[in-house]
Amino acid sequence: MLGICRGRRKFLAATLSILFIPAFTWIYLFSGTFRDEKPVSLSPYEAPANSPRYAFSQRERQALEVRVREVEEENLSLRKQLRLAQDHARGHSNHSKTYSPEEGTGDTEVARALAWNGSECGKQPAVEKCETIHVAIVCAGYNASRDVVTLVKSVLFHRRNPLHFHIITDAIAKQILSYLFQTWMVPAVIVNFYDADELKSEVSWIPNKHYSGIYGLMKLVLTKTLPASLERVIVLDTDITFATDIAELWTVLHKFKGQQVLGLVENQSDWYLGNLWKNHRPWPALSRGYNTGVILLLLDKLRKMKWEQMWRLTAERELMNMFSTSLADQDIFNAVIKQNPYLVYQLPCFWNVQLSDHTRSEQCYKDVSDLKVIHWNSPKKLRVKNKHVEFFRNLYLTFLEYDGNLLRRELFGCPSAVDQNSQNAADVGGPAIPPLCTGL
């Protein structure tokens, strides 16, 4: 699969060579027409036949003619090589092996990731140009607000589609975020705020040892919280950094089949295997389990499946033995999937490269270009130990310090946010920022 991408790079290099050689020739031609800041004619007819300049011009012209013929021959040769490279790439793509996201786990992650990257190489996201992408985030407190701003900047930096953010927030985070959204004024962005305090009663009965506290359980109630008309959504933790267009992830929702309603990346540590330390007793999960930092949800199907009843019954049953969650909503999601494995569509691991203390994330990428989403899912955050942490940290800090006003670019050819999303901007659990004043 990597061969296809290498073929593309060769194609680009050869194309640049084709453009560079004629340009170099013309520069050479014109540079030869000036000496001592006086123009010198290349034409032999502008000099006396018996003059030294005439003889020199003749020799120079003949040499240039030879060089031009050589350049033309090189161009023809390069074009032939490009055609052969393209034909080889197409043939390799048609006969290459593809990997199903449901085929195994663990050591096959790299193969699946490479297969996915190869199949997607050079393709544009299969999303309508002006289709709105919906993103849900739970954000509470000052620190979470800072993280979510960095997340949103990374999403907006790469995006080519209108975005609608659904943010479950407390009063502090809402005040901070609403100010930023209104001052940055990014076109084609809508934001709805939902009051987290109104949702606490839905999950407060679940004991949780995770540092996210009660807010770490609120992704479980998104089917009730988000508008009933909303059919699908991408759910993100605040400690996420995007390195690609989020539309690529949105297209994966179209790959779901049958009763698949949850898109998740396999957990990249041994947490759910129970072998991290002596007497470690995790919640039930399939193999390594799944990480809920990035989730694709088919909300309409989840509602029809009675998701609320499903996760509540599972949580009540497991809490009789476990007494509390260690990883917040992730433990409950995994317990549900353990009982109902048909619900999950396994995403390639580059959609959630997890930088936790015991991560195996290095198996998810071979090159920087393989990275799509970085997840700082350790309590240590930027201080986590990782082989490539400097690169990841620099990427995060780039967006942390990035001026949000620079993201204020129009999406040409799309209708205004008012016309397109006025129905979606209704007040649900909190006021929506008017589209024309929306800013990130």
C-alpha positions in Angstrom: 0.0 0.0 0.0 2.8 2.4 0.8 4.0 1.8 -2.8 1.0 3.7 -4.1 1.9 6.8 -2.0 5.6 6.5 -3.0 4.4 6.4 -6.6 2.5 9.6 -6.0 5.6 11.3 -4.6 7.6 10.1 -7.6 4.8 11.5 -9.9 5.1 14.9 -8.1 8.9 15.0 -8.3 8.8 14.1 -12.0 6.2 16.8 -12.7 8.3 19.4 -11.0 11.3 18.3 -13.1 9.3 18.8 -16.3 8.4 22.3 -15.2 11.8 23.2 -13.9 13.9 22.2 -17.0 12.1 24.5 -19.5 12.1 27.3 -16.9 15.9 26.9 -16.4 16.4 27.0 -20.1 14.6 30.3 -20.5 16.5 31.8 -17.6 19.7 30.7 -19.3 18.5 32.3 -22.6 17.7 35.6 -21.1 20.6 35.8 -18.7 22.9 35.5 -21.7 21.4 38.6 -23.3 22.9 40.9 -20.7 26.5 41.8 -20.0 27.8 44.7 -18.1 24.1 45.9 -17.8 23.9 46.4 -21.6 21.6 44.3 -23.7 23.3 41.9 -26.2 21.2 40.6 -29.1 21.0 36.9 -29.6 20.2 37.4 -33.3 23.2 37.2 -35.7 21.4 39.7 -38.0 21.9 42.6 -35.5 25.7 42.3 -35.7 28.1 42.7 -38.7 28.9 39.4 -40.3 32.6 39.9 -39.9 32.4 40.9 -36.2 33.4 38.6 -33.3 30.0 39.0 -31.9 28.5 37.4 -35.0 30.6 34.3 -34.7 29.9 34.1 -31.0 26.1 34.5 -31.5 26.1 31.7 -34.1 27.9 29.3 -31.8 25.7 30.3 -28.9 22.5 29.8 -30.9 23.6 26.4 -32.1 24.5 25.3 -28.6 21.2 26.5 -27.3 19.4 24.6 -30.1 21.1 21.5 -29.1 20.3 22.0 -25.5 16.6 22.7 -26.3 16.4 19.4 -28.2 18.0 17.6 -25.3 15.4 19.2 -22.9 12.6 18.1 -25.2 13.9 14.5 -25.3 14.2 14.5 -21.5 10.6 15.8 -21.2 9.4 13.0 -23.4 11.2 10.4 -21.4 9.8 11.8 -18.1 6.3 11.8 -19.5 6.7 8.1 -20.4 7.9 7.3 -16.9 5.0 9.2 -15.4 2.5 7.2 -17.5 4.2 4.0 -16.5 4.1 5.0 -12.8 0.5 5.9 -13.0 -0.5 2.6 -14.7 1.6 0.6 -12.1 -0.1 2.5 -9.2 -3.6 1.8 -10.6 -2.8 -1.9 -11.1 -1.3 -2.2 -7.6 -4.4 -0.5 -6.1 -6.8 -2.8 -7.9 -5.0 -6.0 -6.8 -4.0 -4.9 -3.3 -5.4 -6.7 -0.3 -7.8 -4.8 1.9 -8.3 -5.4 5.6 -11.7 -5.4 7.4 -11.9 -3.4 10.6 -13.5 -6.4 12.2 -10.6 -8.8 11.4 -8.7 -9.3 14.6 -7.0 -6.9 16.9 -3.6 -6.2 18.4 -0.7 -7.0 16.1 -2.7 -6.5 12.9 -3.2 -2.8 13.6 -0.3 -1.7 11.5 -1.4 -3.8 8.6 -4.9 -2.5 8.8 -3.7 1.1 9.1 -1.3 0.8 6.1 -4.1 -0.9 4.1 -6.4 2.0 4.9 -3.8 4.6 4.2 -3.0 3.0 0.9 -6.6 2.7 -0.2 -7.3 6.4 0.7 -4.0 7.8 -0.8 -4.7 10.5 -3.3 -8.5 10.4 -2.8 -10.7 13.3 -1.8 -13.1 12.8 1.1 -16.4 11.5 -0.1 -18.4 14.3 1.6 -20.6 16.8 -0.2 -18.8 20.1 -0.6 -21.2 22.0 1.7 -22.4 19.2 4.0 -22.3 20.2 7.6 -20.2 18.0 9.9 -21.5 17.7 13.5 -19.1 17.5 16.4 -20.0 16.9 20.1 -17.6 17.8 22.9 -18.0 17.7 26.7 -16.1 20.6 28.2 -16.1 21.9 31.8 -13.7 24.1 33.8 -10.8 26.4 32.8 -8.3 23.7 31.9 -10.8 21.9 29.7 -11.6 25.2 28.0 -8.0 25.7 27.1 -7.7 22.2 25.7 -10.9 22.5 23.7 -9.8 25.7 22.1 -6.6 24.0 20.9 -8.7 21.1 19.6 -11.1 23.4 17.7 -8.2 25.3 16.2 -6.7 22.1 14.8 -10.1 21.0 13.4 -10.7 24.4 11.8 -7.2 24.6 10.4 -7.7 21.5 8.2 -11.5 21.7 7.5 -13.2 22.3 4.2 -16.8 21.9 5.3 -19.3 23.8 7.4 -19.1 22.7 11.1 -21.7 22.6 13.8 -20.2 22.2 17.3 -22.4 20.8 20.1 -20.7 21.6 23.4 -21.8 20.3 26.8 -20.4 22.8 29.2 -20.5 24.4 32.7 -20.9 28.1 33.3 -17.2 28.8 33.4 -16.3 27.1 30.1 -19.4 28.5 28.4 -18.3 32.1 29.2 -14.8 31.5 27.9 -15.8 29.7 24.7 -18.7 31.9 23.8 -16.4 35.0 23.9 -13.9 33.3 21.7 -16.5 32.1 19.2 -18.0 35.5 18.9 -14.7 37.4 18.5 -12.9 35.1 16.0 -15.9 35.1 13.6 -15.1 32.1 11.5 -17.6 31.6 8.7 -19.7 28.5 8.3 -19.4 27.5 12.0 -22.3 27.1 14.4 -22.1 26.4 18.1 -24.7 25.1 20.5 -24.1 25.1 24.2 -25.8 22.5 26.5 -25.9 23.0 30.2 -23.9 20.2 31.9 -25.6 20.9 35.3 -28.9 19.7 33.9 -27.3 16.4 32.9 -25.6 15.6 36.2 -28.6 13.8 37.6 -28.4 11.3 34.6 -25.0 10.0 35.6 -24.3 11.1 39.2 -25.4 7.7 40.5 -22.2 6.2 38.9 -19.1 6.2 41.2 -16.2 7.3 39.1 -12.4 7.4 40.0 -11.3 9.0 36.8 -9.8 12.5 36.9 -12.5 13.8 34.6 -15.1 13.4 37.4 -18.8 13.4 36.6 -18.2 15.2 33.3 -16.4 12.1 32.1 -19.6 10.2 32.1 -21.8 12.6 30.0 -21.0 11.1 26.6 -23.3 8.3 27.7 -26.4 10.5 27.5 -25.7 12.2 24.1 -28.7 10.4 22.5 -31.0 12.3 24.9 -29.0 15.5 25.0 -28.5 16.3 21.3 -31.5 17.3 19.1 -33.7 14.4 18.1 -33.3 15.4 14.4 -29.5 14.9 14.6 -28.7 11.5 13.1 -24.9 11.2 13.3 -22.1 12.9 15.2 -18.4 12.8 15.9 -17.7 12.8 19.6 -14.3 14.1 20.8 -12.4 14.4 24.1 -11.0 17.8 24.7 -7.4 16.5 24.8 -7.5 15.7 21.0 -5.4 17.3 18.3 -6.3 16.8 14.6 -3.7 16.5 11.9 -6.1 16.1 9.0 -9.5 17.2 7.6 -12.2 16.0 9.9 -14.3 15.3 6.8 -12.2 12.1 6.3 -13.4 10.8 9.6 -17.0 11.8 8.8 -17.0 9.7 5.7 -16.3 6.6 7.8 -19.9 6.7 9.1 -21.0 5.6 5.6 -19.0 2.4 6.0 -21.2 1.2 8.9 -23.2 -2.0 8.1 -26.0 -3.8 9.8 -26.3 -2.9 13.5 -23.0 -1.1 13.7 -23.6 2.2 15.6 -20.3 2.9 17.3 -17.1 3.7 15.6 -14.1 3.3 17.9 -10.3 2.7 17.9 -8.9 -0.2 19.8 -7.3 0.7 23.1 -3.6 1.0 22.7 -2.5 -0.1 26.2 -2.9 -3.3 28.1 -5.3 -1.8 30.6 -8.2 -4.1 29.8 -6.0 -7.2 29.6 -5.5 -6.8 33.4 -1.7 -7.4 33.4 -0.4 -3.9 34.1 0.2 -4.7 37.8 -0.7 -7.3 40.4 -4.4 -7.6 41.3 -5.3 -5.2 38.5 -9.0 -5.8 37.8 -10.5 -3.9 34.9 -14.0 -3.7 33.6 -15.0 -6.3 31.0 -14.0 -5.6 27.5 -13.3 -7.3 24.1 -9.6 -8.1 24.0 -7.9 -4.8 24.6 -11.1 -2.9 24.6 -11.8 0.4 22.9 -10.8 4.0 23.6 -13.6 6.6 23.7 -11.5 9.7 23.0 -12.9 9.6 19.4 -16.4 8.1 18.8 -18.6 8.0 15.7 -22.2 7.7 16.7 -25.2 6.8 14.6 -27.7 8.6 16.9 -30.9 7.6 15.1 -30.1 3.9 15.3 -28.9 4.1 18.9 -32.2 5.6 19.9 -34.1 2.9 18.1 -32.0 0.3 20.0 -32.9 1.9 23.3 -29.4 2.9 24.0 -30.3 4.5 27.3 -31.8 1.3 28.7 -28.9 -0.7 27.3 -26.0 1.2 29.0 -27.9 1.7 32.3 -28.7 -2.0 32.8 -25.1 -2.9 32.0 -23.6 -0.3 34.4 -25.9 -1.4 37.2 -25.0 -5.0 36.7 -21.2 -4.4 36.6 -21.2 -1.9 39.5 -22.4 -4.7 41.7 -18.9 -6.2 41.4 -16.7 -3.3 40.3 -18.2 -0.6 42.7 -16.9 2.2 40.5 -15.5 3.1 37.1 -11.8 3.7 36.6 -12.0 5.2 33.1 -15.3 6.9 33.3 -17.6 6.4 30.3 -15.0 4.2 28.5 -15.6 1.4 31.0 -19.3 1.4 30.4 -19.0 1.6 26.7 -16.7 -1.4 26.7 -18.9 -3.4 29.0 -21.8 -2.9 26.6 -19.7 -3.9 23.6 -18.5 -7.0 25.4 -22.2 -8.1 25.6 -23.1 -6.7 22.1 -20.0 -6.9 19.9 -22.0 -6.3 16.7 -22.5 -2.7 17.8 -18.9 -1.6 17.0 -17.1 -0.6 13.9 -13.4 -0.7 14.6 -11.6 2.3 13.2 -7.9 2.2 12.1 -5.7 3.2 15.0 -4.4 6.4 13.4 -7.8 7.9 14.1 -6.9 7.9 17.8 -3.1 7.7 18.4 -3.1 7.4 22.2 -0.2 8.9 24.2 -0.9 7.3 27.5 1.8 5.9 29.9 1.5 2.3 28.7 0.7 2.9 25.1 1.5 0.8 22.0 0.7 3.8 19.7 4.0 3.5 17.9 2.6 0.6 16.0 0.0 2.9 14.5 2.3 4.9 12.3 5.4 4.6 10.3 5.7 8.2 9.2 4.3 11.6 10.1 2.0 11.5 7.2 0.2 8.5 8.7 -1.0 10.5 11.7 -4.5 11.8 11.7 -5.6 12.3 15.4 -3.4 12.6 18.5 -4.9 11.9 21.9 -3.2 13.1 25.1 -5.0 10.6 27.2 -2.6 10.5 30.1 -3.1 12.6 33.3 0.4 13.8 32.6 -0.7 15.3 29.2 2.3 17.0 27.5 4.7 15.5 30.1 3.9 12.0 29.1 6.9 9.8 28.1 6.9 8.8 24.5 9.5 8.1 21.8 8.1 10.9 19.6 6.7 13.2 22.2 8.7 16.2 21.1 7.0 16.1 17.7 3.5 15.6 19.2 4.2 18.4 21.7 5.3 20.8 19.0 2.2 20.1 17.0 0.0 20.7 20.0 1.8 23.9 21.0 1.5 25.2 17.4 -2.3 25.2 17.6 -2.2 26.4 21.2 -0.4 29.6 20.1 -2.2 29.9 16.8 -4.1 33.1 16.2 -7.8 32.1 15.8 -8.4 35.2 13.6 -6.2 33.5 10.9 -8.9 30.8 10.6 -11.4 33.3 9.3 -11.7 32.0 5.7 -14.7 31.6 3.6 -15.9 28.3 2.2 -16.4 29.3 -1.4 -19.4 28.0 -3.2 -21.4 27.1 0.0 -24.5 29.0 1.1 -24.3 31.2 4.2 -24.5 29.5 7.5 -27.8 31.3 8.2 -29.5 29.7 5.2 -28.0 26.3 5.6 -28.1 25.7 9.3 -30.8 28.0 10.7 -32.9 24.9 11.6 -30.0 23.2 13.4 -29.1 26.4 15.4 -32.2 26.2 17.5 -31.8 26.6 21.3 -31.4 23.1 22.7 -30.2 22.9 26.3 -28.4 26.2 25.8 -28.3 29.2 23.4 -26.8 28.8 20.0 -24.4 31.5 18.8 -25.8 33.3 15.8 -24.0 32.0 12.7 -22.9 35.4 11.5 -21.3 36.1 14.8 -19.8 32.6 15.3 -16.1 32.6 15.8 -13.3 30.2 16.4 
